[in-house]
Amino acid sequence: MRIPSSYAALVCTACLSLPGAAFSAVPDQSFECIEYAPTGSVPYTGPTGQSFKPAQATLTGVEMWLEVGAGQAGNATINLRAGATVAGPVLATVTRLVGVGSAQWVHFEFASPVTVVPEDTYTIELDTTTQIEFYYNSTYCGDYDRGTAIRPSVSIGDHDIVFRTFGPCGNGAVEDEEDCDDEIFASDGCCMRTCAFRATGTTCASDSTDLCARHQCSASGVCDDVMVPATTCSTAEKASLLLINADSPDKDKVNFKWSKGPVAYATIAELIGAGQPLVLCVYDGSGIIARSELPAGVLWTHRIKGEKSYFTFADKYGQTGGITSAVIQYVLPDAEPVSSTSLQAGGPYLTGLAMNAPLTGEVTAQMVTGDGGCWGVSFSEDSIKKNTGEKFKGSIK
């Protein structure tokens, strides 16, 4: 076993996206055991290859970590084959001169891009009459888990060959048959490593601070705010919702009560002490139809009475989005602790009530916090007591 005489700033792992390619394409698959050595090398003595599974639908080239001794410069050929052996159909062939020198990445660029099927198995075959040494990983580096080595007559044990494959996806330019190419491919983004959009409705990361919105990928690969209820929310045994759309805006009302539900925090003080915003979001089949928000940092009062702990916000003028009161109650009985919440809003400062007709479908009310906490309930047909364009009343007992 020999240690490479030159080291590349690469990671010893099987990766799907690595920076630093010197070509317009970027690595699709790579197995690089260079930086952290020890890495072994053996001379070419016969059919040698490495199977792999591409992530992209197009490949543009292959690299292997090769070394040629003094006076041994010569041609080396790479065959890209379908299947898991060096006997599969040849999809592309590249022959190039490999000069004398220390171990280094040698790039074999295909004459034209090769179309492949992502996650199918293909094989890189090395063929040469030159005394070339190729490198393989040691046990220290682990194995490439998306393929296996086709070993020559000189045994390299149960190891994989050091290689990289390249494709156009990841160079930052949207090319033929690509939906997107942002070079980053964040796991919570809308552009996949294959340069295709994630499925519509996939949860994604967004800079939006709208607590009533879910962040989902659109059909065009944009992370949009979608006004639908949160899918994970603590429910309660009892709840009520009253919405009034009066002739005079001063008489509009939004009242929500949620009680006898599981405690959403080890202690409700974590919510108040952290200064989290608290938002009531009400949805029907058309989207959001009401919202009332207490921003972070509003003044809450705290009192304890027996086994009950109360956190209360009060403003008789409702100058904060029309909210006149909000209560979070924590109860510690002999059994499991339970909690209750309520919020009342109305008057001239009330904003966010958009009820101009009877609500459609299931009506969901959720109180959401800035750190993802949620108390909510859905009112279906049997729990909706009144539903007109002027008044909605739901009750669960």
C-alpha positions as a Markdown table, in Angstrom:
| # | Residue | x | y | z |
|---|---|---|---|---|
| 1 | Met | 0.0 | 0.0 | 0.0 |
| 2 | Arg | 1.3 | 3.5 | -0.9 |
| 3 | Ile | 0.2 | 6.9 | 0.3 |
| 4 | Pro | -0.5 | 9.4 | -2.5 |
| 5 | Ser | 2.3 | 11.9 | -3.0 |
| 6 | Ser | -0.1 | 14.8 | -3.5 |
| 7 | Tyr | -3.3 | 15.4 | -1.7 |
| 8 | Ala | -6.5 | 17.1 | -3.0 |
| 9 | Ala | -8.8 | 19.1 | -0.7 |
| 10 | Leu | -11.5 | 16.5 | -0.9 |
| 11 | Val | -13.6 | 14.5 | 1.6 |
| 12 | Cys | -13.3 | 10.8 | 2.3 |
| 13 | Thr | -16.9 | 9.8 | 1.7 |
| 14 | Ala | -19.4 | 9.0 | -1.1 |
| 15 | Cys | -20.9 | 12.3 | -2.0 |
| 16 | Leu | -23.5 | 13.5 | -4.4 |
| 17 | Ser | -22.4 | 17.1 | -4.7 |
| 18 | Leu | -18.9 | 18.4 | -4.4 |
| 19 | Pro | -17.4 | 21.8 | -5.4 |
| 20 | Gly | -14.2 | 22.5 | -7.2 |
| 21 | Ala | -14.5 | 20.8 | -10.6 |
| 22 | Ala | -12.2 | 22.4 | -13.2 |
| 23 | Phe | -14.8 | 21.8 | -15.9 |
| 24 | Ser | -18.2 | 23.3 | -16.9 |
| 25 | Ala | -19.8 | 20.2 | -15.4 |
| 26 | Val | -19.8 | 19.3 | -11.8 |
| 27 | Pro | -19.4 | 16.0 | -9.9 |
| 28 | Asp | -22.4 | 13.7 | -10.0 |
| 29 | Gln | -21.0 | 10.7 | -8.1 |
| 30 | Ser | -17.6 | 10.7 | -6.4 |
| 31 | Phe | -15.7 | 8.4 | -4.2 |
| 32 | Glu | -12.6 | 10.2 | -3.0 |
| 33 | Cys | -10.3 | 8.8 | -0.4 |
| 34 | Ile | -7.3 | 11.2 | -0.9 |
| 35 | Glu | -7.2 | 13.8 | 1.8 |
| 36 | Tyr | -7.4 | 11.4 | 4.7 |
| 37 | Ala | -5.3 | 8.5 | 3.4 |
| 38 | Pro | -4.2 | 5.8 | 3.7 |
| 39 | Thr | -5.2 | 5.0 | 0.2 |
| 40 | Gly | -3.9 | 2.0 | -1.7 |
| 41 | Ser | -2.7 | 1.8 | -5.3 |
| 42 | Val | -2.0 | -1.2 | -7.6 |
| 43 | Pro | -0.8 | -1.4 | -11.2 |
| 44 | Tyr | -3.3 | -2.1 | -13.9 |
| 45 | Thr | -3.1 | -5.8 | -14.8 |
| 46 | Gly | -6.5 | -6.5 | -16.5 |
| 47 | Pro | -10.1 | -5.6 | -16.7 |
| 48 | Thr | -10.8 | -3.0 | -13.9 |
| 49 | Gly | -13.9 | -1.1 | -13.2 |
| 50 | Gln | -16.2 | 0.5 | -10.7 |
| 51 | Ser | -20.0 | 0.4 | -10.8 |
| 52 | Phe | -22.1 | 3.4 | -9.7 |
| 53 | Lys | -25.6 | 4.9 | -9.7 |
| 54 | Pro | -25.9 | 8.3 | -11.2 |
| 55 | Ala | -28.2 | 10.9 | -9.8 |
| 56 | Gln | -28.4 | 12.9 | -13.0 |
| 57 | Ala | -29.9 | 12.0 | -16.3 |
| 58 | Thr | -26.8 | 13.2 | -18.3 |
| 59 | Leu | -23.1 | 12.5 | -17.8 |
| 60 | Thr | -20.3 | 14.4 | -19.5 |
| 61 | Gly | -17.2 | 12.8 | -18.2 |
| 62 | Val | -15.3 | 10.6 | -15.8 |
| 63 | Glu | -12.2 | 11.1 | -13.6 |
| 64 | Met | -9.9 | 8.5 | -11.9 |
| 65 | Trp | -7.0 | 9.1 | -9.6 |
| 66 | Leu | -4.1 | 7.7 | -11.5 |
| 67 | Glu | -0.3 | 7.6 | -11.3 |
| 68 | Val | 2.3 | 6.9 | -14.0 |
| 69 | Gly | 5.9 | 6.1 | -13.3 |
| 70 | Ala | 9.0 | 7.5 | -15.0 |
| 71 | Gly | 9.2 | 6.5 | -18.7 |
| 72 | Gln | 5.7 | 4.9 | -18.7 |
| 73 | Ala | 3.5 | 7.6 | -20.3 |
| 74 | Gly | 0.9 | 6.2 | -22.6 |
| 75 | Asn | -2.7 | 6.0 | -23.5 |
| 76 | Ala | -5.5 | 5.0 | -21.2 |
| 77 | Thr | -9.1 | 4.3 | -22.2 |
| 78 | Ile | -12.3 | 4.7 | -20.2 |
| 79 | Asn | -15.4 | 2.9 | -21.3 |
| 80 | Leu | -18.8 | 3.8 | -19.8 |
| 81 | Arg | -20.9 | 0.7 | -19.8 |
| 82 | Ala | -24.5 | -0.1 | -18.9 |
| 83 | Gly | -24.9 | -2.6 | -16.1 |
| 84 | Ala | -22.8 | -3.7 | -13.2 |
| 85 | Thr | -19.9 | -5.5 | -15.1 |
| 86 | Val | -17.2 | -4.7 | -17.6 |
| 87 | Ala | -19.1 | -6.8 | -20.2 |
| 88 | Gly | -22.1 | -4.4 | -20.5 |
| 89 | Pro | -22.9 | -2.4 | -23.6 |
| 90 | Val | -20.5 | 0.5 | -24.2 |
| 91 | Leu | -22.2 | 3.9 | -24.0 |
| 92 | Ala | -19.1 | 6.1 | -24.4 |
| 93 | Thr | -15.4 | 5.6 | -24.9 |
| 94 | Val | -12.6 | 8.1 | -24.2 |
| 95 | Thr | -8.9 | 7.6 | -24.9 |
| 96 | Arg | -6.3 | 10.1 | -23.8 |
| 97 | Leu | -2.6 | 10.3 | -23.1 |
| 98 | Val | -1.7 | 10.0 | -19.4 |
| 99 | Gly | 1.6 | 11.7 | -18.8 |
| 100 | Val | 4.3 | 10.8 | -16.3 |
| 101 | Gly | 3.8 | 12.3 | -12.8 |
| 102 | Ser | 2.6 | 11.8 | -9.3 |
| 103 | Ala | -0.9 | 10.7 | -8.5 |
| 104 | Gln | -3.6 | 13.1 | -9.7 |
| 105 | Trp | -7.1 | 13.3 | -11.1 |
| 106 | Val | -7.1 | 12.4 | -14.8 |
| 107 | His | -10.2 | 13.7 | -16.6 |
| 108 | Phe | -11.9 | 11.8 | -19.5 |
| 109 | Glu | -14.4 | 14.0 | -21.3 |
| 110 | Phe | -17.0 | 12.3 | -23.4 |
| 111 | Ala | -17.3 | 13.5 | -27.0 |
| 112 | Ser | -20.9 | 14.3 | -26.3 |
| 113 | Pro | -23.1 | 14.1 | -23.2 |
| 114 | Val | -24.4 | 10.6 | -22.4 |
| 115 | Thr | -28.0 | 10.1 | -21.4 |
| 116 | Val | -28.4 | 7.7 | -18.5 |
| 117 | Val | -31.2 | 6.7 | -16.2 |
| 118 | Pro | -30.8 | 8.1 | -12.6 |
| 119 | Glu | -30.4 | 5.3 | -10.0 |
| 120 | Asp | -29.8 | 2.6 | -12.6 |
| 121 | Thr | -26.4 | 0.9 | -12.4 |
| 122 | Tyr | -23.5 | 1.7 | -14.8 |
| 123 | Thr | -19.8 | 0.8 | -14.8 |
| 124 | Ile | -16.6 | 2.8 | -15.4 |
| 125 | Glu | -14.0 | 0.5 | -17.1 |
| 126 | Leu | -10.3 | 1.3 | -17.2 |
| 127 | Asp | -8.4 | -0.2 | -20.1 |
| 128 | Thr | -4.7 | 0.5 | -20.8 |
| 129 | Thr | -1.4 | -1.1 | -21.9 |
| 130 | Thr | 0.5 | 1.5 | -19.9 |
| 131 | Gln | 1.9 | 0.7 | -16.5 |
| 132 | Ile | -0.7 | 2.9 | -14.7 |
| 133 | Glu | -1.5 | 2.6 | -11.1 |
| 134 | Phe | -5.1 | 3.3 | -10.0 |
| 135 | Tyr | -6.1 | 4.0 | -6.4 |
| 136 | Tyr | -8.6 | 2.4 | -4.1 |
| 137 | Asn | -9.9 | 3.2 | -0.6 |
| 138 | Ser | -8.7 | 1.7 | 2.6 |
| 139 | Thr | -10.9 | 0.5 | 5.4 |
| 140 | Tyr | -10.2 | 3.8 | 7.1 |
| 141 | Cys | -12.3 | 5.6 | 4.6 |
| 142 | Gly | -15.3 | 3.3 | 4.4 |
| 143 | Asp | -16.9 | 2.2 | 1.2 |
| 144 | Tyr | -18.9 | 3.7 | -1.7 |
| 145 | Asp | -22.4 | 2.5 | -1.1 |
| 146 | Arg | -23.9 | 3.0 | -4.6 |
| 147 | Gly | -21.7 | 0.4 | -6.4 |
| 148 | Thr | -18.8 | -2.0 | -6.2 |
| 149 | Ala | -15.3 | -2.5 | -7.7 |
| 150 | Ile | -14.6 | -4.9 | -10.6 |
| 151 | Arg | -11.3 | -6.1 | -9.4 |
| 152 | Pro | -8.3 | -7.0 | -11.5 |
| 153 | Ser | -6.1 | -10.0 | -11.1 |
| 154 | Val | -4.1 | -8.1 | -8.4 |
| 155 | Ser | -6.4 | -8.2 | -5.4 |
| 156 | Ile | -7.4 | -4.9 | -3.8 |
| 157 | Gly | -9.6 | -6.7 | -1.3 |
| 158 | Asp | -13.1 | -5.6 | -0.5 |
| 159 | His | -12.5 | -1.9 | -1.6 |
| 160 | Asp | -13.8 | 0.6 | -4.1 |
| 161 | Ile | -11.9 | 2.5 | -6.7 |
| 162 | Val | -11.4 | 6.2 | -6.4 |
| 163 | Phe | -13.4 | 7.9 | -9.1 |
| 164 | Arg | -15.7 | 10.8 | -10.0 |
| 165 | Thr | -18.4 | 11.2 | -12.7 |
| 166 | Phe | -19.6 | 14.5 | -14.0 |
| 167 | Gly | -22.8 | 15.9 | -15.4 |
| 168 | Pro | -24.1 | 19.4 | -16.4 |
| 169 | Cys | -26.4 | 19.6 | -13.4 |
| 170 | Gly | -24.9 | 21.9 | -10.8 |
| 171 | Asn | -23.0 | 24.4 | -12.9 |
| 172 | Gly | -25.5 | 27.1 | -12.2 |
| 173 | Ala | -26.9 | 27.3 | -15.8 |
| 174 | Val | -30.3 | 25.8 | -16.7 |
| 175 | Glu | -29.6 | 23.7 | -19.7 |
| 176 | Asp | -31.7 | 21.4 | -22.0 |
| 177 | Glu | -33.9 | 19.0 | -20.1 |
| 178 | Glu | -33.2 | 20.8 | -16.7 |
| 179 | Asp | -35.9 | 22.4 | -14.7 |
| 180 | Cys | -33.5 | 24.3 | -12.5 |
| 181 | Asp | -29.8 | 24.6 | -11.5 |
| 182 | Asp | -29.1 | 26.6 | -8.4 |
| 183 | Glu | -25.7 | 25.0 | -7.6 |
| 184 | Ile | -26.7 | 24.6 | -4.0 |
| 185 | Phe | -29.4 | 21.9 | -4.0 |
| 186 | Ala | -30.4 | 22.5 | -0.3 |
| 187 | Ser | -32.3 | 19.6 | 1.2 |
| 188 | Asp | -35.1 | 22.0 | 2.0 |
| 189 | Gly | -35.0 | 23.8 | -1.3 |
| 190 | Cys | -37.2 | 23.3 | -4.4 |
| 191 | Cys | -34.4 | 22.3 | -6.8 |
| 192 | Met | -33.2 | 18.7 | -6.5 |
| 193 | Arg | -29.7 | 17.4 | -7.1 |
| 194 | Thr | -31.0 | 16.0 | -10.5 |
| 195 | Cys | -31.8 | 19.6 | -11.6 |
| 196 | Ala | -35.5 | 18.8 | -11.5 |
| 197 | Phe | -38.2 | 20.6 | -9.4 |
| 198 | Arg | -39.3 | 18.9 | -6.2 |
| 199 | Ala | -42.9 | 17.7 | -6.2 |
| 200 | Thr | -45.5 | 20.4 | -5.9 |
| 201 | Gly | -46.5 | 20.7 | -2.2 |
| 202 | Thr | -43.2 | 19.6 | -0.8 |
| 203 | Thr | -42.3 | 21.5 | 2.3 |
| 204 | Cys | -39.4 | 23.9 | 1.8 |
| 205 | Ala | -37.5 | 26.6 | 3.6 |
| 206 | Ser | -38.6 | 30.2 | 3.3 |
| 207 | Asp | -37.6 | 33.6 | 4.7 |
| 208 | Ser | -41.2 | 34.3 | 5.2 |
| 209 | Thr | -42.3 | 35.1 | 8.8 |
| 210 | Asp | -46.0 | 34.5 | 8.2 |
| 211 | Leu | -47.0 | 32.0 | 10.9 |
| 212 | Cys | -50.3 | 31.3 | 9.1 |
| 213 | Ala | -48.6 | 30.0 | 6.0 |
| 214 | Arg | -47.1 | 26.7 | 5.1 |
| 215 | His | -44.0 | 26.9 | 2.9 |
| 216 | Gln | -44.4 | 24.6 | -0.1 |
| 217 | Cys | -42.7 | 24.2 | -3.5 |
| 218 | Ser | -44.8 | 25.3 | -6.4 |
| 219 | Ala | -45.0 | 23.7 | -9.8 |
| 220 | Ser | -42.5 | 26.3 | -11.0 |
| 221 | Gly | -40.0 | 25.4 | -8.3 |
| 222 | Val | -40.6 | 28.4 | -6.1 |
| 223 | Cys | -41.0 | 28.1 | -2.3 |
| 224 | Asp | -44.4 | 29.8 | -1.9 |
| 225 | Asp | -46.5 | 30.7 | 1.1 |
| 226 | Val | -49.6 | 28.6 | 1.0 |
| 227 | Met | -52.5 | 29.5 | 3.3 |
| 228 | Val | -53.4 | 26.1 | 4.7 |
| 229 | Pro | -53.5 | 24.8 | 8.3 |
| 230 | Ala | -50.4 | 23.2 | 9.9 |
| 231 | Thr | -50.6 | 19.4 | 9.8 |
| 232 | Thr | -49.2 | 18.9 | 13.3 |
| 233 | Cys | -51.2 | 20.7 | 15.9 |
| 234 | Ser | -52.4 | 19.7 | 19.4 |
| 235 | Thr | -56.1 | 19.2 | 19.5 |
| 236 | Ala | -58.5 | 19.5 | 22.4 |
| 237 | Glu | -61.6 | 18.0 | 23.9 |
| 238 | Lys | -63.6 | 21.3 | 23.8 |
| 239 | Ala | -63.4 | 24.3 | 21.5 |
| 240 | Ser | -65.5 | 27.1 | 20.1 |
| 241 | Leu | -65.1 | 29.7 | 17.4 |
| 242 | Leu | -67.1 | 32.8 | 16.8 |
| 243 | Leu | -66.7 | 35.1 | 13.8 |
| 244 | Ile | -68.9 | 38.2 | 13.3 |
| 245 | Asn | -68.7 | 40.3 | 10.2 |
| 246 | Ala | -71.0 | 43.2 | 11.2 |
| 247 | Asp | -72.3 | 46.1 | 9.2 |
| 248 | Ser | -70.0 | 48.4 | 11.3 |
| 249 | Pro | -66.3 | 47.3 | 11.5 |
| 250 | Asp | -66.3 | 48.5 | 15.1 |
| 251 | Lys | -68.6 | 45.5 | 15.9 |
| 252 | Asp | -66.6 | 42.8 | 14.1 |
| 253 | Lys | -65.4 | 39.9 | 16.4 |
| 254 | Val | -63.1 | 37.0 | 16.4 |
| 255 | Asn | -63.3 | 34.7 | 19.5 |
| 256 | Phe | -61.6 | 31.4 | 19.9 |
| 257 | Lys | -61.5 | 29.0 | 22.9 |
| 258 | Trp | -59.5 | 25.7 | 23.1 |
| 259 | Ser | -59.6 | 23.7 | 26.3 |
| 260 | Lys | -58.7 | 20.3 | 27.9 |
| 261 | Gly | -55.9 | 19.6 | 25.5 |
| 262 | Pro | -52.4 | 18.3 | 26.0 |
| 263 | Val | -49.7 | 20.8 | 27.1 |
| 264 | Ala | -47.7 | 21.9 | 24.1 |
| 265 | Tyr | -44.6 | 22.8 | 26.2 |
| 266 | Ala | -42.9 | 21.4 | 29.3 |
| 267 | Thr | -43.9 | 24.7 | 30.8 |
| 268 | Ile | -45.9 | 27.4 | 29.1 |
| 269 | Ala | -43.5 | 29.9 | 30.6 |
| 270 | Glu | -41.1 | 28.8 | 27.8 |
| 271 | Leu | -43.4 | 30.4 | 25.3 |
| 272 | Ile | -43.9 | 33.7 | 27.2 |
| 273 | Gly | -40.4 | 33.9 | 28.5 |
| 274 | Ala | -38.9 | 33.6 | 25.1 |
| 275 | Gly | -41.1 | 36.4 | 23.8 |
| 276 | Gln | -42.7 | 34.4 | 21.1 |
| 277 | Pro | -45.4 | 35.9 | 18.8 |
| 278 | Leu | -48.8 | 34.3 | 19.0 |
| 279 | Val | -51.2 | 34.2 | 16.1 |
| 280 | Leu | -54.7 | 32.9 | 15.6 |
| 281 | Cys | -55.2 | 31.6 | 12.1 |
| 282 | Val | -58.6 | 30.6 | 10.8 |
| 283 | Tyr | -59.0 | 28.7 | 7.5 |
| 284 | Asp | -61.8 | 27.3 | 5.3 |
| 285 | Gly | -61.7 | 25.5 | 2.0 |
| 286 | Ser | -60.7 | 28.7 | 0.2 |
| 287 | Gly | -57.7 | 29.6 | 2.3 |
| 288 | Ile | -57.3 | 31.9 | 5.3 |
| 289 | Ile | -60.3 | 33.9 | 6.3 |
| 290 | Ala | -59.2 | 35.4 | 9.6 |
| 291 | Arg | -56.0 | 36.1 | 11.6 |
| 292 | Ser | -55.2 | 38.0 | 14.8 |
| 293 | Glu | -51.6 | 38.4 | 15.9 |
| 294 | Leu | -49.9 | 39.3 | 19.2 |
| 295 | Pro | -46.3 | 40.2 | 18.2 |
| 296 | Ala | -43.2 | 39.2 | 20.1 |
| 297 | Gly | -42.5 | 41.2 | 23.2 |
| 298 | Val | -46.0 | 42.2 | 24.2 |
| 299 | Leu | -46.6 | 42.4 | 28.0 |
| 300 | Trp | -48.1 | 39.3 | 29.6 |
| 301 | Thr | -49.0 | 38.9 | 33.2 |
| 302 | His | -48.6 | 35.7 | 35.2 |
| 303 | Arg | -50.5 | 34.4 | 38.2 |
| 304 | Ile | -50.8 | 31.0 | 39.9 |
| 305 | Lys | -54.0 | 29.8 | 41.7 |
| 306 | Gly | -53.9 | 26.3 | 43.1 |
| 307 | Glu | -52.9 | 23.9 | 40.4 |
| 308 | Lys | -53.6 | 26.5 | 37.7 |
| 309 | Ser | -51.0 | 28.8 | 36.1 |
| 310 | Tyr | -52.4 | 31.7 | 34.0 |
| 311 | Phe | -50.6 | 33.8 | 31.4 |
| 312 | Thr | -52.8 | 36.7 | 30.4 |
| 313 | Phe | -52.6 | 39.5 | 27.8 |
| 314 | Ala | -55.3 | 42.3 | 28.1 |
| 315 | Asp | -55.9 | 45.5 | 26.2 |
| 316 | Lys | -59.5 | 46.8 | 26.5 |
| 317 | Tyr | -58.9 | 49.1 | 23.5 |
| 318 | Gly | -57.6 | 46.3 | 21.3 |
| 319 | Gln | -54.9 | 48.4 | 19.8 |
| 320 | Thr | -52.8 | 45.3 | 18.9 |
| 321 | Gly | -54.6 | 44.0 | 15.9 |
| 322 | Gly | -57.9 | 44.3 | 17.7 |
| 323 | Ile | -57.0 | 41.7 | 20.3 |
| 324 | Thr | -58.6 | 42.6 | 23.7 |
| 325 | Ser | -57.5 | 39.5 | 25.6 |
| 326 | Ala | -55.5 | 36.3 | 25.3 |
| 327 | Val | -55.2 | 33.6 | 28.0 |
| 328 | Ile | -52.9 | 30.6 | 28.2 |
| 329 | Gln | -53.8 | 28.3 | 31.1 |
| 330 | Tyr | -51.7 | 25.4 | 32.4 |
| 331 | Val | -53.3 | 22.9 | 34.8 |
| 332 | Leu | -51.4 | 20.2 | 36.7 |
| 333 | Pro | -53.9 | 17.6 | 38.0 |
| 334 | Asp | -53.1 | 14.2 | 39.4 |
| 335 | Ala | -53.0 | 12.7 | 35.9 |
| 336 | Glu | -51.4 | 14.2 | 32.8 |
| 337 | Pro | -51.2 | 18.0 | 32.7 |
| 338 | Val | -53.6 | 19.8 | 30.3 |
| 339 | Ser | -53.8 | 23.4 | 29.0 |
| 340 | Ser | -56.4 | 25.8 | 27.7 |
| 341 | Thr | -56.0 | 28.9 | 25.5 |
| 342 | Ser | -58.4 | 31.6 | 24.4 |
| 343 | Leu | -58.2 | 34.8 | 22.3 |
| 344 | Gln | -60.8 | 37.5 | 21.8 |
| 345 | Ala | -60.5 | 40.3 | 19.3 |
| 346 | Gly | -62.8 | 43.0 | 17.9 |
| 347 | Gly | -63.4 | 46.7 | 17.3 |
| 348 | Pro | -61.9 | 49.2 | 14.9 |
| 349 | Tyr | -58.3 | 47.9 | 15.2 |
| 350 | Leu | -59.3 | 44.3 | 14.1 |
| 351 | Thr | -57.7 | 43.4 | 10.8 |
| 352 | Gly | -57.5 | 40.2 | 8.9 |
| 353 | Leu | -61.2 | 39.2 | 8.9 |
| 354 | Ala | -62.3 | 38.3 | 5.4 |
| 355 | Met | -65.7 | 36.7 | 5.7 |
| 356 | Asn | -68.0 | 38.0 | 3.1 |
| 357 | Ala | -70.0 | 34.8 | 2.4 |
| 358 | Pro | -70.7 | 31.5 | 4.2 |
| 359 | Leu | -67.5 | 29.6 | 4.8 |
| 360 | Thr | -66.8 | 26.5 | 2.7 |
| 361 | Gly | -65.6 | 23.1 | 3.7 |
| 362 | Glu | -64.0 | 22.2 | 7.0 |
| 363 | Val | -63.2 | 25.3 | 9.1 |
| 364 | Thr | -59.9 | 25.1 | 11.1 |
| 365 | Ala | -58.7 | 27.5 | 13.8 |
| 366 | Gln | -55.1 | 27.3 | 15.1 |
| 367 | Met | -53.2 | 29.3 | 17.6 |
| 368 | Val | -49.6 | 29.2 | 16.4 |
| 369 | Thr | -46.3 | 30.4 | 18.0 |
| 370 | Gly | -43.1 | 31.6 | 16.5 |
| 371 | Asp | -41.2 | 28.4 | 17.4 |
| 372 | Gly | -43.8 | 26.1 | 15.7 |
| 373 | Gly | -46.1 | 25.4 | 18.7 |
| 374 | Cys | -49.7 | 24.9 | 17.7 |
| 375 | Trp | -53.1 | 24.5 | 19.4 |
| 376 | Gly | -55.9 | 23.9 | 17.0 |
| 377 | Val | -59.2 | 22.3 | 16.1 |
| 378 | Ser | -61.3 | 21.7 | 13.0 |
| 379 | Phe | -65.0 | 22.3 | 12.8 |
| 380 | Ser | -66.8 | 19.9 | 10.4 |
| 381 | Glu | -70.5 | 19.9 | 9.4 |
| 382 | Asp | -71.8 | 18.5 | 12.7 |
| 383 | Ser | -69.9 | 21.0 | 14.8 |
| 384 | Ile | -70.9 | 24.1 | 12.8 |
| 385 | Lys | -73.9 | 25.8 | 14.4 |
| 386 | Lys | -74.2 | 28.8 | 12.2 |
| 387 | Asn | -72.6 | 29.8 | 8.9 |
| 388 | Thr | -73.6 | 32.9 | 7.1 |
| 389 | Gly | -71.7 | 35.7 | 5.5 |
| 390 | Glu | -72.3 | 37.7 | 8.7 |
| 391 | Lys | -71.7 | 35.1 | 11.4 |
| 392 | Phe | -69.9 | 31.8 | 11.9 |
| 393 | Lys | -70.3 | 29.7 | 15.1 |
| 394 | Gly | -68.6 | 26.4 | 15.7 |
| 395 | Ser | -68.6 | 24.3 | 18.8 |
| 396 | Ile | -67.0 | 21.1 | 19.9 |
| 397 | Lys | -68.0 | 19.7 | 23.3 |
